[in-house]
Amino acid sequence: MSPRGTGRTTPCNQHQAQVRFGHAIKYREVGELVAVEGDDDPASASVAAGLAVLAGIAAADAACCAALGRRARGQDHRQAVALLTEVQPGGSEAARHLERLLNVKDAAHYGVINLTSAELRRALRSAERLADFAKEVLAR
């Protein structure tokens, strides 16, 4: 875990947490649909992983809004990793999943080489774990 601070944040409430959670679920659903096309179109893995990244970011926002009343708003998405660790219990593990997703973000969104199916599976799994975490935090 990097020692970076939580950076710039913005206040948010339970309603906004629910909205971001809805975004996380939809990004993940669409990512799963695109992933199914992976065998026929090599670009599908990168696009699906990119959607998994967006799902993870939205899920992290939802958890932070629900538990902390604020979410990361800086240019560096990695500041959200530090903020997510403040959500306890479970924030440290969730932060590791977000960090894994952010590690593939540039390749998925801007890369010129498609991600592998193994990288895609890991990204989708991390997005699922983050969505599960956000759902649990919202239910507290």
C-alpha positions, -999 to +999 in steps of 0.1 A: +000+000+000+014+034-009+018+060+018-001+086-003-027+106+014-064+105+006-060+137-015-089+159-025-123+146-015-159+158-020-188+153+004-214+128-006-245+112+011-264+079+012-284+087-020-252+094-039-237+062-025-267+043-040-263+061-074-226+052-075-234+016-065-259+014-094-232+026-117-208-001-104-234-028-110-241-017-145-205-013-155-198-048-142-229-063-160-218-047-193-182-058-187-194-094-182-214-092-215-185-078-234-162-105-219-184-132-234-174-119-269-137-123-260-132-155-280-144-138-312-128-104-307-095-098-290-104-062-282-132-075-260-109-084-232-095-049-229-129-032-232-144-056-206-114-050-183-119-012-188-155-016-177-144-036-147-121-007-137-149+017-139-171-006-119-144-008-092-140+029-090-178+034-087-180+007-060-152+023-041-171+057-043-203+040-031-185+024-001-168+057+008-199+078+005-219+053+026-193+049+054-173+082+054-196+107+038-169+116+012-153+102-018-120+108-037-121+135-063-084+140-072-068+134-106-050+104-093-075+075-088-049+059-065-059+084-038-092+065-037-072+034-026-060+053+005-094+066+013-110+032+009-087+018+036-105+041+061-138+021+056-136-005+083-140-034+086-129-046+052-115-015+036-079-027+034-089-058+014-112-038-008-084-013-014-062-041-026-088-050-052-091-014-063-053-012-066-053-043-088-079-027-111-060+005-113-029-014-123-046-025-155-065+008-161-040+024-185-036-008-205-073-014-207-083+022-215-054+035-235-032+005-244-023-007-279-020-043-268-051-062-258-052-077-223-051-114-218-080-135-207-062-141-174-059-104-168-096-099-177-107-127-153-087-110-125-102-076-133-137-090-133-131-108-100-118-077-084-147-056-096-171-083-082-153-082-048-156-044-047-193-045-056-199-070-029-180-049-004-199-017-014-232-036-011-222-048+024-212-012+035-245+002+021-264-023+043-246-013+075 
